[in-house]
Amino acid sequence: MKSTVVAGLFATGAVAQGGPWSQCGGNNWQGATTCVSGYTCVYVNDWYHQCQPGAGPTTTLRTSTTKTTSTAGATSTSPSRGKFKWFGVNHSSAEFGKGIFPGTWGKDFIFPSTSSIQTHINDGYNTFRVAFAMERLVPNQLTGSFDAGYLKNLTDTVNFITSKGSYAILDPHNFGRYYDKIITDKAAFGSFYTKLATQFKSNSLVVFDTNNEYHDMDQQLVFDLNQAAINAIRAAGATSQYIFVEGNSWSGAWTWAQTNDNLKGLTDPQNKIVYEMHQYLDTDGSGTSTACVSTDIGVQRVQSATNWLRANGKVGMLGEFAGGANSVCNQAVTGLLEHLKANSDVWLGASWWAAGPWWGDYMYSFEPPSGTGYVNYNSLLKKYVA
């Protein structure tokens, strides 16, 4: 999910020109509507326009005049016949305390509750994306040694999950940044993954997620960081695990085909790359509102990504999705999952955002037993358990 810093940006009004790959328009957009030199504001869909390379007019360039529509039966309440490999929940808490590094365990951050994970396993979920902060795991520099205490807590969480026969997705929740600076040192990034892969290479139920939601970055750099992670993981001897690669523009499914097309060129000697995308259903796709645009917005926003995966012979995972506790979102989430299931040849799974012991009354909280998302969506999501 986008950081709260971005949510604040939406209210600043039209100010400076948008930087490379940043949002520059869309329904109810309040930020910059023109781009810096060398970039043009390109229409991606009705809710998202983006600063993409190329000289051109400063007004929004519409690249498509056709609006994607939902497929038949999108709001059906019964799951279709496809089967997911992974279906589960994000567990977010070890990355809390943004900017407070290293921070204090139990005060600034905490690790997921194993009892909550067990409840989710009992519900039938088989996949858990565990967010953590790179700054806590390697507090001095990316090439440095792991912090023993933080590594132990992370390893204990992962081992609990996998000892139950479930998948643990290691999620460096850093947005392509380290101490808030864009990571440009590909060798150092690879060094981090050499150490991480060495720690978990013997556990085939571990999945490596290269980084959470790259955004506002050079597109070639996003490619290079993903490839550096893949190369390092395999060179370290982690050959049985899947690798989830994420894309620019917050890894959004609705902009993937336009923004992240070059990632189809990533290579893996084990052929276990999975393209992880995220998708929220509110107006700007940020996942900061309980409102969903329409009952079929879920299908609309992932259709182009489905087409991209199939056209390029790739497979994907919807690593984050959620909806508010209301009937419109309920139908939109159902339609989204129905679409993924109907296209399970290219969509291997999905995971809800998010559970964690400190989410309180957060609108999407999937923390049992009383999280808003858990109370309102658990019975629906259980229909799609792998």
N, C-alpha and C positions, 0 to 999 in steps of 0.2 A: 504494500500500500504506500502511496505517496506520503512523504513526511509532512508534518504539520506546518513546516515552513512554507510549503507550496500552497497550502490552504490559505495562508495569510496573503500570499501573492495575488490571489483571485480578487481580493477586495481593494487592491491598490489603484485600480483604474488604469487607463491607457497612459503609460509613462514612456520609458525609453524603448528603443527598438528591440525586438526579440533577437536573442542570440542564435547561433547555429542549432538546428533541430529543436528549438523551443516552440511552445504553442504560441500561435499568433491570431487565433480567431476561433469561431464556433458559437453556437447558440449560447447566449448569456455570458460569453467571455468578456471579462472586464480589463484584461491586461493589454499589452502592446499588440498592435495590429499590423505593424510593418516590421521589416527585418533589417539587420545590419547589412552592409555592403557585401555583395556576392551571394546573397540568399534571397529567396522569394517566398512569400507566404502562399502556400499551396493548400488548396482544399483537399482534405482527406475524407471527411464525412461531415454531416451537418453539425456535429458537436466538437469537431477537432480540426483545426487548420495548423500547419506546421511550417517553420522556416527551413526550407530545403535548399541545397546548393544550386546556384544558377542565377545569372542576372535576369532581371525581368521587371515587370511593373510592381509597384509597392502594394497594390491592392491584391486581394486574395485571388489566386488562380485556381479555378475549379477544374480538376482533372477528370471528373466524372459527372455525368448528368443523370446517371441512373442510381436511384436509391435502393439499397438492398432491402428485400422484404423477407418476412419470415416464411418458413416452410410449413406445409400443411401439418396440422396436429401439433403445432409448437407448444400449445398450452395444455396438452394432454396430461392427466394426473398419473398415468401408469407408465413405468419405464419401458423403453423399447428393448429389443433383444440383444443389442450389443453388450459387450462385457468389458469393464475397465480393468486394467492391470493394477492401477493405483487409485485409491479413493480415500480421502481423509481430511485432515485438519492441520492448519498451521498452528504451531505453539510458539507464541511470541512473549518473551519476558527477559531473556538473557541479554538482549540488545537494548533494554530500557536504559534511561539515564543518558540520553544523547548529549554528547559533549562533556559528560562527567566521567572522565577516564583516569585511573582505572575504575573508580567508584567503589562502593562498599556493597558486598553481597548482602541481601536482605533489606537494604536501604535504597540504593540506586538501581539495582537490578536483582533479579531472582531467576532461578531455573524453573522449567516447567514442573508441574506437579505430576508425579508418577501415578498417583491415584486417579487424577483426571484422565491421563493417557489410558489407564486401565479401563476406566468407564467407557472411553471411546472405542477401545478394542472390544469390549463387551457388546457395544452397539454394532460392531461389525466393521468398523473402519480399519484399514490396513496400512495407512501411510501417514507419516507425521513429519512435517517440515519444521525443523528446529532452527529458529533464528538465533544468531549470535553476533557479537561485535568483534571485528578483526582487531580493533585497538586494544581489546582486553586479552585476546588470545596471543597477539604479538604486540606488546605494549610499547616497544621502542622503535622498531622499524620492521618492514615486511620481511626482511631477510633475517631477523633476529630469532631468538629462541622462544618457544611457547611458554606462557605463564603456567606453572605446574598446577596451581589451584583451579584456575578457570578451565584448563584442559581436563582435569579430573572430573569436574562437574559436568562438562559437556560429554565426556566419554561415558560417564555413568548414565546420563540421560539416553544416549544413543544405545548403549548396551541393554538398558531396560526395554527399549522399544524392540530392538532386533531379537532379544531373547524370547519375545512373544511371537516371533515369526512375522513381525511387521517391518515395513520399510522406514528407515530414518533418512530424511533428506537434510544434508548439512547445508545451511543457508547463511553465508556471510552477508548480513543484512546491511550492506554498506553503500549501495547505490553507485558502485564504481569509484568510491572515494575512500581515502584513508586520512583520518583526522581532518575531514571536510575538504580535502584537496583531491582533485581528480587524479587517479592513479595513471601515470604515464610510463612508469618503469616496468616494462613487460618482463624483464628478467627477474626483478624483485617479486612481481606477482607470481611468476612461475615458481620461485623459491618458496613462497608461502604454500603453494599447492603441493610442492614436493614433500614438505613437512606434514601437511594435513593428510595427504594420501598415504604416506608412510605409516601414520598413526592408525589408519582405518583400512588398509589394503587387504587385510585378512577377513574382513566382514563383508560378505557378498550382498547383504541387505542394506548396506549404506549406499546412498546416492549422493554424488557431488553436484551441488548447484554453484555455478561459477561466481555469481554475485547477484544480489538482489537489485533489480530495476535500475540498470544503467540509464542515465538521462542527461540531456544537454551536453553530449560528448561528441567528439569527432567519430564518424561512423566507422572509419577504418580502425581507429583505436579500439572500439568495441569489439570488432572482429579479432584484432590482434590479441587482446586480453583473453578472450574466450579460447583462442587457439593456444595461447601460452599455458592456460590452465589445463587444457586437454593434454598437451604434450607432457607437462610435468606430472600429471596424475598417472599416465601410462608409463612414463619412464621410471616412476617410483615403484612400479610393480603392481599397481592397482588395475588389474585387467578384467576383473569380473563385474565391476560396478558400472552402472549407468552414469552418464554425465548430462546434467541439465544445463543448457546454455540459455542465457537471457539476452534480451536485446535493448536497444536504445529506446528513448521515449517511454520510459517506465515499463518497458517490455509489454506494452499494450497490444492485445490481440487486434483491436480495431484499426491500428496503424501499422501493424507488422509488415504486411505485404509491401507497403510503400517505403517504410523506414528501414527495415532490416533485411531487405532482399539479399544483400551481399553475404549474410550469414549462411546461406545455403552452400557456400563454398568451404565451410569448416570441415575438417577431416579428422577421423578417429580410426586408428588401426583395428580397433575392436568393433567398430560400427555400432556403437551404443550411445550416440548423441540423441538427445530428446530436446526439442525446442520448447522451453518453458515460457508461457505467456500469462499475463494477468488481465482480468477484465472486471470492471465495476459498471454498474448500471445506472448511476446517477447522471445528471446533465453533463458534467465535464469529465466523467470517468475517473474521478479521483478517489471514490469510495469514502466521501466525507459527508454523505447525506443519506437519510432514510428513504428518500424518494427515488423511484425508478422512473425513467422517461416514459415508458409504455410497457404493456404486457408482453410485447414481442421484442423488446430492445436487446435481450440476451442473444437471441438468434441473429439479429441484425449486426451486432457488434463482433461476432466471431466468424461470420460467413466467409469473409474475404481471407481470413487466416486458414480456415478449413480448405479453401480452394488452393491457397499457397502451399500448404503441406502436401496435398494430394498431387498438385502439378509438379512438385519438386521431389516427390518420393521420400518425404520426411514424415516424422511422427512428432506429436506435440503433447504437452501437459498443461492444463490450465492451473497454474500454481497458486493463484489467488482469485477468488470470486466471493461475492456476498450480496445480500440484499436486505432492505429494511423489513421490519415486521409489519407488513401490510399486504393487502390482497393483490395490488398491482405488482409488487416485487415478487410475491409468491409465484404468480403466473410467469413473470419474466425469468426467474430462476429455474422454474420447471421447464420452460421452453429452452433455456440455455442447456440444461442437462440432457433434455431429450435430443437436442441437436448433436451434442457430443456423443451420446450413446449411438445415435443413428449413424454416426461417422467414426465409430470406434476403430476402424482400420487406420485412421490417422490421429485420433485423439485417444491417448492411452489412460487418461485419468484427469482428476481435478481435486483440489483441496480448498476448503473453506477458510477464509480469514475472519477471526482467529480466536484461538483459545489462549489462556494464560491466567495465572492466579491474581494478577493485578488489574484486569480489565474492568472490574466493577460493573457499572451499568452501561458500558460501551454498547452502542446500537447493534453491533454484529457479534458480540461476545459469544463464543461457543464453549465457554467454560462451564462444565456441569457443576451443580444441577440447575442453576438458576440464571445463567447467562441468557441475554435476550435472544441471541441467535440460536442457542441450543434449545430453548423452550419453544421457539416458533418454527425452527427448521429441522430439528433432528429427525422427526418422523418422516419428513419429505426426503431428506438426504439419505436416510437408511434404505430407501427403495433402490438406490443406485449403488449400493455397496458391492464391491467386486466379488 
